[in-house]
C-alpha cells in the first residue's frame, strides 16, 4: 500500500542521507521524495511516498524516524484530507503540423508551454500524480524526448497540522 509520510527536520547536512539509509536498510523503496524549506528558518519539510505491506510497517518506520536527532516530527498523512501536488517538465516532439493539436491537448490540463524550439515544446504541468500520469499518456503518441518529475509535496487541508509549529519545538 502507498503511504505518504511528512517529516519536519532541521535543515542540516546529512539529515536526508540518514533518512534514506533508514528506508534502505529495511529494504523499502522510496517512490518519491520532496524536500524544501518551511515557514521557519532552519527547518525543512520532507514528503516521502513509500510502498509498504502493512500499517504496522509504517508505524515501525515512523517510530524509528522519530528517534533520529535532527527529525522534529514525523506524521503519516495518508488517511488525512490533504493537498498533494507534483510538478512535471515534459519535452515533446512538436512539428509545425502537430503544434496546434498539442496545444489542444495541453489546454484542458491547465499545463503551460515554457519553451519552444523548432522541433519540440517543453510543457510544465502541476497537479496530483494521477493527473500527471494521464497527461503523460496523452503525450506519448507525439514522442516524449525528455521527462522530469518532482516528488509529491503534501500537507493536510485547512486548519489541520502536519507537523509541530515553532512553538512546539525549539530550534537550536
C-alpha positions in Angstrom: 0.0 0.0 0.0 1.1 3.5 -0.8 1.8 5.8 2.2 2.7 9.5 2.4 5.0 10.5 5.3 5.6 14.1 6.2 8.8 14.9 8.2 9.8 18.2 9.7 13.6 18.2 10.1 16.4 20.5 11.0 18.0 21.8 7.8 21.4 20.3 8.4 23.9 18.4 6.3 23.4 14.6 6.4 19.8 14.5 7.6 18.4 13.4 4.2 21.1 10.7 3.9 20.2 9.3 7.4 16.5 9.2 6.5 17.1 7.4 3.1 19.5 5.0 4.8 16.8 4.0 7.3 14.5 3.1 4.5 17.2 1.3 2.5 18.4 -0.8 5.5 14.9 -2.1 5.8 14.6 -2.8 2.1 11.8 -0.2 1.5 11.9 1.8 -1.7 11.0 5.5 -1.6 8.8 6.1 -4.6 9.2 9.9 -4.4 10.8 12.3 -2.1 10.4 16.1 -2.0 12.4 18.4 0.3 12.0 22.2 0.8 12.2 25.0 3.3 9.3 25.7 5.7 8.0 28.9 7.1 10.6 28.5 9.9 14.2 29.4 9.3 16.5 26.3 9.6 13.6 23.8 9.3 12.7 21.8 6.2 9.8 19.6 5.3 10.4 16.2 3.6 7.5 14.4 1.9 8.1 10.7 1.2 5.8 8.4 -0.7 6.6 4.8 0.1 5.1 1.3 -0.6 4.8 -0.9 2.4 3.0 -4.2 3.1 1.0 -3.1 6.2 0.2 -0.3 8.6 2.4 -2.0 11.2 5.5 -1.5 8.9 4.8 2.3 8.5 4.2 2.6 12.3 7.7 0.9 12.9 9.3 3.2 10.3 7.7 6.3 11.9 9.0 5.3 15.4 12.5 4.7 14.0 12.5 8.1 12.2 11.3 9.8 15.4 14.4 8.5 17.2 16.7 10.4 14.7 18.3 13.5 16.3 17.5 16.1 13.6 14.0 15.0 12.9 11.5 17.2 14.7 8.2 15.5 13.7 7.0 12.5 11.6 3.4 12.2 10.5 1.7 9.6 8.3 -0.7 11.9 6.4 -2.0 9.2 4.0 -5.5 9.0 5.5 -5.9 12.7 6.2 -7.6 15.2 3.9 -4.5 16.5 2.1 -3.4 18.8 -0.6 -0.8 17.0 -2.7 0.9 18.2 -5.8 3.7 17.3 -8.1 5.5 19.0 -11.0 6.5 17.6 -14.3 8.5 19.0 -17.1 8.0 17.2 -20.4 9.9 17.8 -23.7 7.7 16.5 -26.5 8.4 16.4 -30.3 6.4 19.2 -32.0 6.4 19.7 -35.7 4.6 22.6 -37.3 1.9 20.2 -38.2 1.3 18.8 -34.7 1.7 22.0 -32.6 -1.9 23.1 -32.9 -3.1 19.6 -31.9 -0.6 19.6 -29.0 -1.9 22.9 -27.7 -5.5 21.5 -27.7 -4.2 18.6 -25.5 -2.3 20.9 -23.2 -5.2 23.4 -22.5 -7.7 21.1 -20.7 -4.9 20.0 -18.3 -4.0 23.7 -17.4 -0.5 22.9 -18.4 1.7 25.6 -19.9 4.4 25.7 -22.6 7.5 27.1 -21.1 9.9 26.6 -24.0 9.5 26.4 -27.8 12.1 25.3 -30.3 11.8 24.2 -34.0 11.4 20.6 -33.1 10.0 20.5 -29.6 7.9 22.0 -26.8 8.7 21.9 -23.1 5.5 21.7 -21.1 5.1 22.3 -17.4 2.2 20.7 -15.5 1.4 20.6 -11.8 -1.2 18.6 -10.0 -2.0 15.2 -8.4 0.0 12.2 -9.6 -3.0 10.7 -11.4 -3.5 13.9 -13.5 0.2 14.0 -14.5 0.1 10.3 -15.4 -2.9 10.8 -17.6 -1.3 13.8 -19.3 1.9 11.9 -20.0 -0.1 9.1 -21.6 -1.8 11.5 -23.9 1.6 13.0 -24.9 3.3 9.6 -25.6 2.0 9.3 -29.2 3.6 12.6 -30.1 7.0 11.4 -28.9 8.3 12.4 -25.4 12.0 13.3 -25.7 12.6 14.0 -22.0 10.6 13.8 -18.8 11.4 15.1 -15.3 9.1 14.8 -12.3 9.4 16.1 -8.8 8.3 14.1 -5.8 4.9 14.6 -4.2 4.6 17.6 -1.9 1.7 17.4 0.5 0.2 18.6 3.8 -3.3 18.5 5.4 -6.1 20.7 4.2 -7.5 23.6 6.2 -6.5 24.1 9.8 -5.1 20.6 10.3 -1.4 20.5 11.2 1.1 18.2 9.5 3.9 18.9 11.9 4.6 20.8 15.0 4.6 24.5 14.7 7.6 26.5 16.0 6.1 26.8 19.5 6.1 23.0 19.8 9.8 22.6 19.3 12.9 24.5 19.9 15.3 25.4 17.1 18.9 25.5 18.4 
